[in-house]
Amino acid sequence: MDFSLSVEEREIRDWVRTFVQKELVPLEPEVLRREREHKPGLTGDELTELQRKAKESGFWGVQTPEEYGGMGLSAVMTALLEVELGRTFVPFSFGGSADNILFHANDEQKERYLLPTIEGTRKSCFAITEPGAGSDAKAIRTTAHKDGSEWVINGEKTFITGGNEADFAMVFAVTDPEKGADGGVTCFLVDRDMGWRSEYIDTMGEWGPASLIFDNVRVPESHILGELGQGFALAMQWIGRGRYILPARALGSCERLLSMAIEHANTRETFGAPIAERQAIQWMIADSGVEIEALRWLVLHAAWQVDQGMDSRHAQSIAKLYGGQKANEIVDRVMQIHGGMGYTRELPIERWYRELRLLRIYEGTDEIQRRTIARNLLKGHVKVSGALG
């Protein structure tokens, strides 16, 4: 086994690390100030300018295929980039990307939706979750019935990331109740100006998802993405596109948080000595360090499986479950090490505390990951030996 990075991989990682330190970290005080006033951390113009700077250095469309002007990076390299971006809470992402299922669009749809999304002139959202259908995606109730050459959509979606900003949505609706999820659900490309509306959902973190309301929204037949009745397969492809990315970004946050804890432990004195000399503090530092290293290899192994063309779902479930659990434990320890100051809004620890809590809920709760892992083991889909081949 060779765990070393290639020269190219190190260069790409180091460029992103430098970009985060020079361009994003200095923005943190202003981002915190704005968020506490319930304003976006970055304005649209600021995000566009940051993405432009990155694009000038070739960082555009990290996972977008080269034929569409992207970098087409591997899953491992993408994970390494997400770790670096996770070192800051500034809400930045590289431009030039589009949801993986949009590449299933036909030529006309690619011109209208895919290419403008990659270029950044259009914004999309993925709309499957409903008030009564979260982890159980097959329980969706939004319907679409045929009326002449159009489909009429009725229903509500909730906790939709980017739903407040999107100008079109990939909406999953039941088109044939008799067939159920496998064969009875279809994905539609629905422009906002076709009549749907969004409502902001206030959360304990800075993530502001949306509810989408569809009230007799009429959609032309030509706006079906993929094939009629095959929407659930598309949805599973979107959901499984890379769960390793979530714990990868959390890994970067944990590295930054542990660095803060180490610095504070070495400078904060009690009873005439730095608290770093107290065994209670040392054990919290040690446990966090071990867990960070374990998470790193779980993430990279899951990403490596993706690059090898292997079924990585089990490894990704393990990485996401462990990442969500340990990220929350680590940020809690870091707050404890900082004492009262860690609990204040003068430091960003409380902000990370709220943000990382979401990792145990969205895109598959801890309980769903455990269910998946247990099922795979009990049914023999994977072996306890964890063979790499």
C-alpha positions in Angstrom: 0.0 0.0 0.0 1.1 3.5 -0.8 -0.6 6.2 1.3 1.5 9.1 -0.1 0.0 11.7 -2.4 1.3 12.3 -5.9 3.1 15.6 -6.6 0.0 16.8 -8.5 -2.2 15.9 -5.6 0.0 17.8 -3.1 0.2 20.8 -5.3 -3.6 21.0 -5.7 -4.2 20.5 -2.0 -1.6 23.1 -1.1 -3.1 25.6 -3.5 -6.5 25.2 -1.9 -5.0 25.5 1.6 -3.3 28.7 0.7 -6.5 30.0 -0.9 -8.5 29.3 2.2 -5.9 31.0 4.4 -5.5 34.1 2.2 -8.9 34.6 0.8 -11.5 33.0 3.2 -10.1 33.1 6.8 -9.7 36.9 6.8 -13.4 37.1 6.0 -14.5 35.2 9.1 -15.1 38.1 11.5 -17.3 39.9 8.9 -19.2 36.6 8.1 -19.8 36.1 11.8 -21.1 39.7 12.2 -23.5 39.4 9.3 -24.8 36.0 10.4 -25.5 37.3 13.8 -27.6 40.0 12.1 -29.4 37.3 10.2 -27.8 38.3 6.9 -26.0 36.0 4.4 -22.4 35.4 5.3 -21.3 36.2 1.8 -23.2 38.3 -0.7 -23.8 36.9 -4.2 -21.2 39.3 -5.6 -18.6 38.4 -3.1 -19.0 34.7 -3.7 -18.8 35.3 -7.5 -15.6 37.3 -7.1 -14.0 34.6 -4.9 -15.0 32.0 -7.5 -13.5 34.1 -10.2 -10.2 34.3 -8.4 -10.2 30.5 -8.0 -11.1 30.1 -11.7 -8.1 32.2 -12.7 -6.0 29.5 -11.2 -7.8 26.7 -12.9 -10.2 25.8 -10.0 -13.5 25.5 -11.7 -15.9 22.6 -11.8 -14.0 20.4 -9.4 -15.9 17.3 -10.3 -17.3 18.5 -13.6 -16.0 16.5 -16.6 -13.3 18.2 -18.6 -15.5 18.1 -21.7 -17.8 20.6 -19.9 -14.9 22.8 -18.9 -14.4 21.3 -15.4 -11.4 19.8 -13.7 -12.8 16.3 -13.6 -10.9 15.5 -10.3 -11.0 12.1 -8.7 -13.0 11.3 -5.6 -9.9 11.2 -3.5 -8.7 14.6 -4.7 -12.2 16.0 -4.2 -12.2 14.7 -0.6 -8.8 16.4 0.0 -10.2 19.7 -1.3 -13.3 19.5 0.9 -11.0 18.9 4.0 -9.2 22.2 3.2 -12.5 24.1 2.6 -13.8 22.7 5.9 -11.0 24.6 7.8 -13.2 27.7 7.6 -16.9 28.3 8.1 -17.0 31.0 5.4 -19.7 29.6 3.0 -17.6 29.1 -0.1 -17.7 26.5 -2.8 -16.0 26.4 -6.2 -18.0 27.4 -9.1 -18.6 25.5 -12.3 -20.6 22.5 -10.9 -24.0 21.0 -11.5 -25.9 18.1 -9.8 -24.8 14.8 -11.2 -28.2 13.8 -12.4 -28.4 16.9 -14.7 -26.0 15.1 -17.0 -28.9 12.8 -17.8 -30.6 15.7 -19.5 -31.3 15.5 -23.3 -29.5 18.0 -25.6 -32.3 20.6 -25.4 -32.4 20.4 -21.6 -28.6 20.6 -21.3 -28.7 23.9 -23.2 -31.4 25.3 -21.0 -30.4 23.9 -17.6 -27.1 22.0 -17.4 -24.7 24.4 -19.2 -26.1 27.6 -17.6 -25.8 25.9 -14.2 -22.2 25.1 -14.8 -21.6 28.6 -16.0 -23.2 30.0 -12.9 -26.0 31.9 -14.6 -28.7 29.5 -13.3 -29.2 27.9 -9.8 -30.8 24.6 -9.1 -32.1 22.6 -6.2 -32.9 19.0 -5.6 -36.4 18.5 -4.3 -37.4 15.1 -2.9 -37.7 15.5 0.9 -41.3 16.2 2.1 -42.9 16.8 5.6 -43.7 13.1 5.7 -40.9 11.7 3.6 -37.3 12.3 4.8 -35.1 9.3 5.2 -38.0 7.2 3.7 -37.7 8.7 0.3 -40.2 6.1 -1.2 -43.0 7.7 0.9 -43.2 10.9 -1.2 -46.7 12.2 -1.7 -46.2 15.0 -4.2 -48.2 14.1 -7.3 -48.1 14.9 -11.0 -51.0 14.0 -13.2 -51.2 14.3 -17.0 -53.4 17.0 -18.5 -53.1 17.1 -22.3 -49.4 17.7 -23.2 -48.6 19.0 -19.6 -48.1 17.5 -16.2 -49.8 19.2 -13.2 -47.8 19.1 -10.0 -49.2 19.4 -6.5 -47.5 19.0 -3.1 -44.9 20.3 -0.8 -41.1 19.7 -0.4 -39.2 20.7 2.7 -35.6 21.2 3.9 -34.5 21.9 0.4 -30.9 23.1 0.2 -30.6 26.1 -2.1 -34.4 26.2 -2.5 -34.6 29.9 -1.6 -32.1 30.9 -4.3 -32.9 28.4 -7.0 -34.6 29.5 -10.3 -35.4 25.9 -11.2 -35.9 22.7 -9.2 -35.5 19.0 -9.9 -38.8 17.9 -8.5 -39.7 14.3 -7.8 -43.4 13.4 -8.0 -45.6 10.3 -8.1 -46.9 9.9 -11.7 -48.2 6.3 -11.3 -49.4 5.4 -7.8 -50.0 1.8 -8.9 -46.3 1.2 -9.6 -44.9 2.7 -6.4 -41.4 4.1 -6.2 -39.9 1.7 -8.7 -41.6 2.8 -11.9 -44.1 5.3 -10.5 -41.9 8.4 -9.6 -40.7 10.9 -12.2 -38.2 13.8 -12.0 -39.3 17.1 -13.5 -37.2 20.2 -14.3 -39.5 23.0 -13.0 -38.7 26.7 -13.5 -39.7 29.0 -10.6 -41.6 31.1 -13.0 -43.9 28.1 -13.7 -45.5 28.9 -10.4 -43.9 27.2 -7.4 -42.8 29.3 -4.5 -40.3 28.9 -1.6 -40.5 29.7 2.1 -37.4 30.1 4.3 -37.0 27.6 7.2 -35.1 29.1 10.2 -32.7 26.6 11.8 -30.3 26.6 14.8 -27.4 26.8 12.3 -26.7 29.2 9.5 -28.0 26.8 6.9 -31.3 28.2 5.6 -33.2 25.5 3.7 -36.6 26.1 2.1 -40.1 24.6 1.8 -41.3 24.5 -1.8 -45.0 24.7 -2.5 -46.5 23.4 -5.7 -50.1 24.3 -6.3 -51.3 23.1 -9.7 -47.9 23.9 -11.3 -48.1 23.0 -15.0 -45.0 21.5 -16.6 -44.5 20.6 -20.2 -43.8 16.9 -21.1 -40.4 18.0 -22.5 -39.3 18.9 -18.9 -39.1 15.3 -17.7 -35.5 14.5 -16.7 -34.5 11.0 -17.8 -37.4 8.7 -18.4 -41.0 8.7 -17.2 -41.3 6.6 -14.0 -37.6 6.3 -13.5 -37.2 9.2 -11.1 -36.4 7.2 -8.0 -33.3 5.7 -9.6 -32.2 9.2 -10.4 -32.8 10.3 -6.8 -30.8 7.4 -5.4 -27.9 8.3 -7.8 -28.0 11.9 -6.6 -28.1 10.8 -2.9 -25.2 8.4 -3.4 -23.1 10.8 -5.4 -20.6 11.3 -2.6 -21.6 11.0 1.0 -17.8 11.0 1.8 -17.8 14.7 0.9 -19.8 15.6 4.1 -17.4 14.0 6.6 -14.5 15.2 4.5 -15.5 18.8 5.1 -16.2 18.1 8.8 -12.7 16.6 9.0 -11.2 20.0 8.0 -13.4 21.7 10.7 -12.1 19.3 13.3 -8.5 19.9 12.4 -9.0 23.6 12.7 -10.9 23.2 16.0 -8.2 20.9 17.5 -5.5 23.4 16.5 -7.4 26.1 18.4 -7.7 23.9 21.4 -4.0 23.1 21.4 -3.1 26.8 21.1 -5.4 27.7 23.9 -4.2 24.9 26.2 -0.6 26.0 25.8 -1.3 29.7 26.6 -4.2 29.5 29.2 -2.8 29.2 32.7 -4.5 28.1 35.9 -2.9 27.7 39.3 0.5 28.8 37.9 0.7 26.4 34.9 -0.7 26.0 31.4 -3.8 23.9 31.3 -1.9 21.7 28.7 -0.2 20.2 31.7 -3.5 18.9 33.1 -4.2 15.3 32.3 -7.9 16.0 31.8 -7.0 18.4 29.0 -4.3 16.1 27.6 -6.8 13.2 27.2 -9.3 15.4 25.4 -6.5 16.5 23.0 -5.3 12.9 22.5 -8.8 11.4 21.9 -9.6 14.1 19.4 -6.3 13.6 17.6 -6.9 9.8 17.3 -10.5 10.3 16.0 -9.4 12.8 13.4 -6.8 10.4 12.0 -9.4 7.6 12.0 -11.9 9.7 10.2 -9.3 10.8 7.6 -8.7 7.2 6.5 -12.4 6.3 6.6 -13.1 9.2 4.2 -10.2 8.6 1.9 -10.9 4.8 1.8 -14.5 5.5 0.8 -13.4 8.0 -1.9 -10.7 5.5 -3.1 -13.4 2.9 -3.6 -15.4 5.4 -5.8 -12.3 5.9 -7.9 -11.8 2.2 -8.3 -15.4 1.8 -9.6 -16.3 -0.3 -6.5 -19.6 -0.1 -4.7 -18.7 2.4 -2.0 -22.0 2.9 -0.3 -21.1 0.8 2.8 -17.8 2.6 3.2 -19.5 6.0 2.8 -22.1 5.1 5.4 -19.4 4.2 7.8 -17.5 7.5 7.1 -20.6 9.6 7.4 -21.8 7.9 10.7 -18.3 8.1 12.3 -17.7 11.6 11.0 -21.0 13.0 12.3 -20.5 11.4 15.7 -16.9 12.4 16.2 -17.2 15.9 14.8 -19.8 16.6 17.4 -17.7 15.1 20.2 -14.6 17.0 19.1 -16.3 20.4 18.9 -17.8 19.8 22.3 -14.4 19.0 23.8 -12.9 22.1 22.2 -15.6 24.2 23.7 -14.9 22.6 27.1 -11.2 23.3 26.8 -11.9 27.0 26.1 -14.3 27.2 29.1 -16.6 30.2 29.3 -15.0 31.9 26.3 -15.8 28.9 24.1 -19.4 29.4 24.9 -19.5 33.1 23.9 -20.0 34.4 20.4 -16.6 36.2 20.6 -15.1 32.9 19.3 -16.5 30.9 16.4 -16.7 27.6 18.4 -20.4 27.9 19.1 -21.0 28.5 15.5 -19.2 25.3 14.5 -21.1 23.6 17.4 -24.4 24.4 15.7 -23.3 23.7 12.2 -21.7 20.3 12.9 -24.8 19.1 14.6 -26.5 19.0 11.3 -24.1 16.4 10.0 -25.9 13.7 12.1 -29.2 14.5 10.4 -29.1 15.5 6.8 -28.4 13.3 3.8 -29.1 10.2 5.9 -29.4 10.3 9.7 -27.1 8.4 12.0 -29.9 5.9 12.5 -30.3 5.4 8.7 -26.5 4.9 8.4 -26.6 2.3 11.2 -29.5 0.5 9.6 -27.6 0.4 6.3 -24.4 -0.8 7.9 -26.2 -3.5 10.0 -28.2 -4.7 7.0 -25.1 -5.1 4.8 -23.4 -7.1 7.5 -26.3 -9.3 8.5 -27.2 -10.1 5.0 -23.7 -10.8 4.0 -23.4 -8.0 1.4 -20.1 -7.1 3.0 -17.7 -9.1 5.1 -16.5 -8.3 8.6 -12.9 -8.7 7.3 -13.3 -5.5 5.3 -11.5 -6.8 2.3 -10.2 -4.1 -0.1 -10.7 -6.1 -3.2 
